[in-house]
């Protein structure tokens, strides 16, 4: 943990040098998702177990690696969409424990799901949704 923080501090010192060639600092998370942050006026702050890079905040234990990149490599959910009951028709929904969630859709209204993360699976696509 200390070596990771020391590594981050060393990177902060080399940030202006590297930023000339690479406009993004990309963070790869342990789940494989990537988040790229522009190095233009970038500030890195470590506070306990969290790392703040610009407007992005990461839990240090969830970081797999970080590196400079020439393109924005952000992957995973790139936008928050509002879903309707029609979006769930014919799809299977699972919680993170793998239990199938049975939904009763009436009058085209989606029942309220408890807060949490769910996997929505269709014939062609699988995605993750977060209910806040």
C-alpha positions as CSV (number, residue, x, y, z in Angstrom):
1,X,0.0,0.0,0.0
2,X,2.8,2.4,0.9
3,X,4.7,1.6,-2.3
4,X,1.5,2.2,-4.3
5,X,1.1,5.7,-2.7
6,X,4.8,6.4,-3.2
7,X,4.4,5.4,-6.9
8,X,1.5,7.8,-7.3
9,X,3.5,10.6,-5.7
10,X,6.4,9.9,-8.1
11,X,4.0,10.0,-11.0
12,X,2.7,13.4,-9.9
13,X,6.3,14.6,-10.2
14,X,6.6,13.3,-13.7
15,X,3.1,14.4,-14.8
16,X,4.1,17.6,-16.6
17,X,6.9,15.8,-18.5
18,X,4.6,13.0,-19.7
19,X,1.6,15.2,-20.3
20,X,3.3,16.7,-23.4
21,X,3.1,13.4,-25.3
22,X,0.0,11.9,-23.8
23,X,-3.2,13.9,-23.1
24,X,-4.9,11.3,-20.9
25,X,-4.1,9.4,-17.7
26,X,-6.0,6.1,-17.8
27,X,-7.0,4.1,-14.8
28,X,-7.8,0.4,-15.2
29,X,-10.0,-1.0,-12.4
30,X,-10.0,-4.5,-11.1
31,X,-13.2,-5.3,-12.9
32,X,-11.6,-4.4,-16.3
33,X,-13.3,-1.0,-16.7
34,X,-11.1,1.9,-17.8
35,X,-11.5,5.6,-17.0
36,X,-9.4,8.2,-18.8
37,X,-8.8,11.7,-17.3
38,X,-7.4,14.6,-19.2
39,X,-4.0,15.6,-17.9
40,X,-4.6,19.2,-18.7
41,X,-4.5,20.9,-15.3
42,X,-4.8,17.5,-13.6
43,X,-4.5,17.3,-9.8
44,X,-4.0,14.0,-8.0
45,X,-4.9,13.8,-4.3
46,X,-4.6,10.7,-2.0
47,X,-6.8,10.7,1.1
48,X,-6.7,7.5,3.1
49,X,-7.9,4.8,0.7
50,X,-9.1,7.0,-2.0
51,X,-7.4,8.6,-5.0
52,X,-8.9,11.7,-6.6
53,X,-7.8,12.5,-10.2
54,X,-9.5,15.6,-11.4
55,X,-13.3,15.0,-11.0
56,X,-12.9,11.2,-10.7
57,X,-12.6,9.4,-7.4
58,X,-11.2,5.9,-7.0
59,X,-10.8,3.4,-4.2
60,X,-7.2,2.5,-4.3
61,X,-7.8,-1.2,-3.8
62,X,-10.1,-1.2,-6.9
63,X,-7.2,0.1,-9.1
64,X,-5.4,-2.4,-11.3
65,X,-3.1,-0.1,-13.1
66,X,-2.8,3.4,-14.4
67,X,-0.9,4.7,-17.5
68,X,-0.7,7.6,-19.9
69,X,-2.5,7.2,-23.2
70,X,-2.9,9.1,-26.4
71,X,-6.7,8.5,-26.6
72,X,-9.6,8.5,-24.1
73,X,-10.0,4.8,-23.3
74,X,-13.0,5.1,-21.0
75,X,-15.0,1.9,-21.1
76,X,-18.0,0.5,-19.3
77,X,-21.0,2.8,-18.8
78,X,-20.3,5.9,-20.8
79,X,-23.6,7.6,-20.1
80,X,-26.5,7.2,-17.7
81,X,-29.7,6.4,-19.6
82,X,-33.2,6.5,-18.2
83,X,-34.8,3.1,-18.6
84,X,-38.5,2.4,-19.1
85,X,-40.5,-0.8,-18.6
86,X,-40.2,-1.5,-22.4
87,X,-36.5,-1.8,-21.9
88,X,-36.9,-4.8,-19.6
89,X,-39.5,-6.7,-21.6
90,X,-38.2,-10.1,-22.6
91,X,-35.0,-9.7,-20.6
92,X,-33.7,-11.5,-17.5
93,X,-32.5,-9.5,-14.5
94,X,-30.1,-10.9,-11.9
95,X,-28.7,-9.5,-8.7
96,X,-25.0,-9.7,-8.0
97,X,-25.5,-13.0,-6.2
98,X,-26.8,-14.6,-9.4
99,X,-30.4,-14.8,-8.3
100,X,-32.9,-14.1,-11.0
101,X,-35.3,-11.2,-10.2
102,X,-38.9,-11.7,-11.3
103,X,-40.5,-8.5,-12.3
104,X,-44.2,-7.9,-12.7
105,X,-44.6,-5.1,-15.2
106,X,-48.1,-3.7,-15.1
107,X,-49.5,-0.7,-17.1
108,X,-46.0,-0.3,-18.6
109,X,-44.6,0.7,-15.2
110,X,-41.4,-0.8,-13.9
111,X,-41.7,-1.8,-10.2
112,X,-39.1,-0.2,-7.9
113,X,-36.1,-2.3,-7.4
114,X,-34.2,-2.1,-4.1
115,X,-30.9,-0.1,-4.2
116,X,-28.1,-2.1,-5.7
117,X,-26.4,-3.4,-8.8
118,X,-28.2,-5.7,-11.3
119,X,-27.3,-7.5,-14.5
120,X,-29.7,-7.2,-17.3
121,X,-29.4,-10.0,-19.9
122,X,-31.0,-10.2,-23.3
123,X,-30.5,-12.4,-26.3
124,X,-27.9,-10.0,-27.9
125,X,-26.5,-8.0,-25.0
126,X,-25.7,-8.0,-21.2
127,X,-25.4,-4.8,-19.2
128,X,-25.0,-3.7,-15.6
129,X,-27.5,-1.2,-14.1
130,X,-27.2,0.6,-10.8
131,X,-30.3,1.5,-8.8
132,X,-29.7,4.4,-6.4
